[in-house]
Amino acid sequence: MGADSSPDFHRAVLDRSPMPLVVVDEAGLVVYGNLAMVELTGMSLEEARGTSMLDRVHPDDRDWVTEAFIELVSGGAAGHFDQGSAWATLLFRMIDGNGRAVPIEVTGSGGVLDPEVGGVIYDVRPAWAQDLLGRILEGLATGAPLDELLRLIVMMAAVPPLEFDAAVLRRDDRTGRHRVVATSHPSFVAPLAALSGPVPWDRDVAQPTRHDPRTIGPGAPLATAGYCDVWHVGAGDAEHGGHSFVAGTRLLDATAVGAVNRLHRARQLASVVLQRARADEELARAALRDPLTGVLNRLGLVEGALVRCEGPGACAAIYLDLDGFKPVNDRYGHAFGDDVLHAVAGRLRSATRSDDLVGRVGGDEFVIVPAAGVDLAAAEASARTSAARVLEVLGRPIIVDRIAVDVGASIGLAVAPTPASLDDLLAAADRQMYEAKRAGGGTVRPEPR
């Protein structure tokens, strides 16, 4: 008789199968559980035998799981193995021996009336990865923060049975250092954060790459922390400062296949998450920009200027309305007028500093909010310098489709110590702009004291 026909062989295979198996009779009581099931639940077979498996189901899932079990057994599908194939997988949570909720997927085969079995055979698989994937998809749908989604991806990459820790690092373009933004295990953070100088994950590699931790960084902190192998793969996201997934194991001669596959999946999921983040950022930027001219719209101007009005020192507003724009618009048409406005916005950007806010708040009305001054005198001096530059650049003809037109500007200034009301500041600058308009345009009000 061959080994594969020996009852002892089959018993040993069943007991030592890496997949948790449990047999439950028609009353839901445990008849058998293999070693993997014991490890999953934290209960020995002696402790579990005769107890209801349904008592191990998470309270929030217990009612519908119980209903599904009763329907299955009472319907006869669980009677014999020859009455049909295994039924659809159920996903729910069970409580392990430590009181922890463990997501699992369960597939059963009938054998309640089989004298050699006397119950339903359940294949019980931990479903951490599926649960985390569901949370990632839910986070994508609800706009969860980028770092939270990356943390879930890291957790998914490091779920058992692989015994490694994982983290995602973000490169700081200012310092060139990497910052840990998400990790599956706190013990992995310190050695990663201790690294300085060139490290393998300075490169955004598309394929998971294996490294000897003894060769990484001064003092080899990962090796000192007990890690035997390290892998990394880039997330391919230069727009976000460069993310890299890093995984390490403390096991000697650990297989690389599982780590490589997990990091491949992490990179794929990260590409989706980062693409969504980029799209969200672009939408957010678009919501703050005037689509015609590309400068800030009123909302964008207000969001940026509020910080300046609340910080130390003094803040200023430059409010301008174009002179002679309406005749140009009436003569050459709105499309021509739009091109003139676009050209005006470009000249305003060229006449202001990079940290000045430039926005379009009406048809041909623009506002400039300079960087905050140290005091009222400095803020006013800076605003008058900017206003003079604006008058100079707008005093030159604007050429559209080889047609030269002249438009100038009437400009109003307002300055206030911080904290200041932005609405009041803009209203004051607007009033001064109308004073400049009544004075004939092409000037700044109020006049210098």
Salt bridges, closest charged atoms under 4 A:
ASP15 OD2 - ARG11 NE 3.56
ASP60 OD2 - HIS58 ND1 3.95
ASP61 OD2 - ARG93 NE 3.03
ASP96 OD2 - ARG100 NE 3.06
ASP123 OD2 - ARG125 NE 2.87
ASP131 OD2 - ARG135 NH1 3.79
ASP147 OD1 - ARG170 NH2 2.72
GLU148 OE2 - ARG151 NH2 2.81
ASP173 OD1 - ARG171 NE 3.76
ASP202 OD1 - HIS178 NE2 2.99
ASP204 OD1 - ARG267 NH1 3.58
ASP212 OD2 - ARG214 NH2 2.77
ASP229 OD2 - ARG210 NH2 2.97
ASP237 OD2 - HIS243 ND1 2.23
GLU239 OE1 - ARG278 NH1 3.51
ASP280 OD1 - ARG276 NE 3.15
GLU281 OE2 - HIS240 NE2 3.02
ASP290 OD2 - ARG360 NH1 3.21
ASP321 OD2 - LYS437 NZ 2.57
ASP323 OD1 - LYS437 NZ 2.83
ASP330 OD2 - LYS326 NZ 2.87
ASP356 OD1 - ARG353 NH2 3.23
GLU380 OE2 - ARG384 NE 3.15
GLU380 OE1 - ARG449 NH2 2.90
GLU392 OE2 - ARG396 NH1 2.72
GLU435 OE2 - ARG438 NH2 2.68
GLU447 OE2 - ARG445 NH2 3.42
